Amino acid sequence: MRPWPPPTRARWDEPPRVGVVAVNYNTRHLIARLLFGLRCVLAPGAIQAMVVIDNASTDGSRSLLAALGEAGLVDPILNDQQRYHGPGLTQGVNHLAARQAHGAVDLNLVWVLDTDVSILRPDTLGAATAALAGTGAVLAGEPDDGDAQGPRLTERPVALNSLLFDPAAVWQPRHRPFLEDGDPARHLQRDVVAEGQRMLSFPFRSHGYLVHHGRATLAAVARAGEATHQYYRWAVDHHEPHFGLHPQGAALAAAFEATYTQAVGDDADGSIVRVLLRAEQVTVSRVAPNR
């Protein structure tokens, strides 16, 4: 772990300045949609950097990420071997920590996202950061089984698919980083709670801020019959999307897909780059109203 440098100002004296980290493995179609949501659905201004770590994909992801990198839209980290999800996330946050230390970025939050997350509401980040500020929590996510009663403080584990945290408080050597594990964030969260820091259960999925398809990388591994992959046996029986247990999850994913298709068209690398550079704001239909 590369420690996050000390903050130069109070945590909440300015609007959020967020670095996004995502790890990709053979989910090209989904990483394009994640970035579309961040650039074209989310209210502009807060996202200052986006890092995508690729673990030796063979589905065209690397070509897309290289094109996005050349356009200045993402920092691609293209691994030549499979490093798996947890180590990839640690690699990405360390990259942001190094850039922060060198003055290349000025961030006060890191947002870890799965590639199969689709942003549905422009106020997603604003609502989550306001809840963090209001509770004094340093990390926010939603439990795997949902929490429609949130936002509220919790000591329960929260899911990694959308994890927002204050890196100056969380990304320090006294806490374990994201590890190679079936649940890469569990040790980090335990260390944060044990230190007496506050964690927040925030209803990213339950309140329709985003939809998490679930199991997308496992589906890619199962489709390819990739028997050498560490999680292949698990993937064979666990590759169907669960949509974050949201009762309207499939419909919300379809609504996002229709919005994406209308905006991007043929899904070619060049088309994706052009749309993300324009960053014209769009609205995803059939999303529940703000709560």
GINORJO-V688345 format. One record per helix or strand of 3 or more residues. SS is the DSSP state (H for helix, E for strand). FROM is the first residue (numbers start at 1). TO is the last residue. If there is no record, write none. Layout:
BEGIN
SS,FROM,TO ; SS,FROM,TO
END
This chain:
BEGIN
E,18,24 ; H,28,41 ; E,47,55 ; H,61,70 ; E,75,79 ; H,85,101 ; E,109,113 ; E,117,119 ; H,124,135 ; E,139,141 ; E,152,154 ; E,162,165 ; H,167,170 ; H,186,194 ; E,199,201 ; E,210,212 ; H,216,224 ; H,232,237 ; H,243,245 ; H,249,264 ; H,269,278
END
